[in-house]
Each structure stands twice: as structure tokens, then as C-alpha cells.
């Protein structure tokens, strides 16, 4: 049965936990959240929450435990490198109440990588092979140091190119649900003119999320009206209804991509 026929389409949810003092200080700009949100949407996983927290074990433990009990999937980025402040792996082990130690497969991967590279595999670098008990590795095709999955929590690097490569590796493990569909209307009216009508339509179509986003370009004031739903029939009905109302208001309204 397709999602358009199923009155109760399966909803799969996720949260993203960005870990790192460097993000909160502004020294580094997070580029992972937008990428993950887009890719998750494509595979039928709805991002419902995103948090940025510091490199503090108690805060990581609390956030992971709260999010993993609330959502189907949790994705963390950052804090699995070789330095003293890379405490994500230890914090995840603490959150699950399990031991952490050098993972045999991770040690082999990194030993081979550093031997081939002619770089010393020192104590600091060996920290990247410490994996919580019961976790499975996430392949890292870029720099070899693996991430890991424990239950519904996926732990990945913070460097965007590495995180993106890791995420592609775990996609086969993810089971998506109904995909979020979206349609957008560009209306040549200020947001204040359409707000009341949009509020009325939201009550008529409760399964369709409706958002308004004003724009100003070349002296023109207008509003992009974005409708989103996992139910195609409701989305299309709401779209047609809104277009009719905008036409009645004398607005120039067109569907945009």
C-alpha cells in the first residue's frame, strides 16, 4: 500500500547532536546539520530536533540518553579525534553504561593506515580506536578512523567531508518511513496580508505543515508559502485551496521549486 493510500503513514524520526566547544565559540561553523537534514529527508527520516552542546561528559550523556529514548535515530558529530578533549566515545559508553576499550578491528585499520602513510601510530592516535563495548564500526573511507553505532545512536566525525562519507556508509542500515513532500507558492503579497488566511487553512488541513517566509527583491515585497506533508492528497488539496484564496485576494501567485 502506498503512502497516499495509507491513512497512517509510518513516521521515522531523528535528532542531531553536534558536539564541540569550537562550534559554540564561533571558531568553527557547523556545516553538518544542513547536510544531514537534507539527506535524511531524502530517505524518509524526519529531523525533529538538533542540539549543539559542549565537550562536557555529563551534558553529552544527558543529551544522548534523552534523545535516543525520544527518537528513532540519533546522529552525533564531533569529538572522536585524537586529542584530550575528544571525549565523545567515552561519553557514549557512559550513556549506555558499557565499558570502552581498544577495538581489535579499529586497531588493525589504523595500524595499517599509519604504517602505509609512514606516520607514527602514537598513543594519541590510538585513542581513535577506542570503541564502546557492543558497538559496530562505521567505515571512514576518508581518513580511516572509524565512527561507530550503538543501538540507535550513530557517532560520526565532525569534519564535514569525513562526516558526509561516514553517513553514506550507514544509509543501508537506516529504515526510512513516509517521505516528506513539499510544495511552495510565491505570492506577491506581504506576509501580514496572508497570515490570517494561512492560519485558517492550517486548521482545515492539520496534517499539512504551513510556513510563510517573506522576501524582498528588486523593490518587490512578497511571501513564499511552503506546505509540507507526508500525505500527498492532503498536501495537494491544501495547495489548491491556498491558490484559490490567494487568487481571490488578487495576489500574483505561482508555484516555485
Rosetta blueprint (number, residue, H / E / L):
1 X L
2 X L
3 X L
4 X L
5 X L
6 X L
7 X L
8 X L
9 X L
10 X L
11 X L
12 X L
13 X E
14 X E
15 X E
16 X E
17 X E
18 X E
19 X E
20 X L
21 X H
22 X H
23 X H
24 X H
25 X H
26 X L
27 X L
28 X L
29 X L
30 X L
31 X L
32 X H
33 X H
34 X H
35 X H
36 X H
37 X H
38 X H
39 X H
40 X H
41 X H
42 X H
43 X L
44 X L
45 X L
46 X E
47 X E
48 X E
49 X E
50 X E
51 X E
52 X E
53 X E
54 X L
55 X L
56 X L
57 X H
58 X H
59 X H
60 X H
61 X H
62 X H
63 X H
64 X H
65 X H
66 X H
67 X H
68 X H
69 X H
70 X H
71 X L
72 X L
73 X E
74 X E
75 X E
76 X E
77 X E
78 X L
79 X L
80 X L
81 X L
82 X L
83 X L
84 X L
85 X L
86 X L
87 X L
88 X H
89 X H
90 X H
91 X H
92 X H
93 X H
94 X H
95 X H
96 X H
97 X L
98 X L
99 X L
100 X E
101 X E
102 X E
103 X L
104 X H
105 X H
106 X H
107 X H
108 X H
109 X H
110 X H
111 X H
112 X H
113 X H
114 X H
115 X H
116 X H
117 X H
118 X L
119 X L
120 X L
121 X L
122 X L
123 X H
124 X H
125 X H
126 X H
127 X H
128 X H
129 X H
130 X E
131 X E
132 X E
133 X L
134 X L
135 X L
136 X E
137 X E
138 X E
139 X L
140 X L
141 X L
142 X L
143 X L
144 X L
145 X L
146 X L
147 X E
148 X E
149 X E
150 X E
151 X L
152 X L
153 X E
154 X E
155 X E
156 X E
157 X L
158 X L
159 X L
160 X H
161 X H
162 X H
163 X H
164 X H
165 X H
166 X H
167 X H
168 X H
169 X H
170 X H
171 X H
172 X H
173 X H
174 X L
175 X L
176 X L
177 X L
178 X L
179 X L
180 X L
181 X E
182 X E
183 X E
184 X E
185 X E
186 X E
187 X E
188 X L
189 X L
190 X L
191 X H
192 X H
193 X H
194 X H
195 X H
196 X H
197 X H
198 X H
199 X H
200 X H
201 X H
202 X H
203 X H
204 X H
205 X L
206 X L
207 X L
208 X L
209 X E
210 X E
211 X E
212 X E
213 X E
214 X E
215 X E
216 X E
217 X E
218 X L
219 X L
220 X E
221 X E
222 X E
223 X E
224 X E
225 X E
226 X E
227 X E
228 X E
229 X E
230 X L
231 X L
232 X H
233 X H
234 X H
235 X H
236 X H
237 X H
238 X H
239 X H
240 X H
241 X H
242 X H
243 X H
244 X H
245 X H
246 X H
247 X H
248 X H
249 X L
250 X L
251 X L
252 X L
253 X E
254 X E
255 X E
256 X E
257 X L
